[in-house]
Amino acid sequence: MLEIKELYKRYATVALNKVSMAFSPGEIVGLFGENGAGKTTLFKCILGYTYYFGTVTLDGEKITHRNIARIAYGSNSNTFFGSLSLSEHRDFYAMSFPTFNGPRFDLLADFFELPPEKPLKNLSQGQKNQAETILALSQGATYILLDEPFANNDIFNREDFYKILLGLLKPEECLILASHLIDELKMFVSRVVLLRKGEIVADRTTEALDQEGLELVDWMKQLYSYENRAALFIERAERDGQ
């Protein structure tokens, strides 16, 4: 179990305010929230990329160099080695991680039709995100953190990828997706965690929402006290004769 207790992180303002939650193998979690809600900061704290208050443990132990390989991370900021090709990254990961899943890597690389020998820095932004997602999913980790992994990818690639991913994930793997693509992911995730201004607004399974007859997006709007700003703006413009 990946457990987070009383996680507190402050930059100029509070980014995470005493956040507590736990993730278990077999879950596919959608981590949703507005820009600045704290999703990326949460991932950085889990990985030890930034200083924080509180505790993050993996099966009861602090996360160190001894167990960090059990957590994989794919961002949309492209943290790979730009001068190396995808095949060179494959070799590097296979050498670095004993649990590296070569067949999964090859299948996903083939699905995305990525050029194996081209330096990653020369790929399109969408291809770079695909490469980073493939590397995270193939590392052989128990917990896979993906931060906006589908940025700059067209809807057809994304829909096919969701289907493939459901067939690839093993029962012992936990996938945590930070994303704004709520409508697309609602049929894919098994649990939804909502962050707002550094705090957990809600944490529910999609099964519980279905049993209560709640539609995910409408439920989120209600929790966020969402107002249709565009409609209000148009109404105001019409009233003012604009």
Order of alpha helices (4+ residues) and beta strands (2+ residues): beta-beta-beta-alpha-beta-beta-beta-alpha-alpha-alpha-beta-alpha-beta-alpha-beta-beta-alpha-alpha-alpha
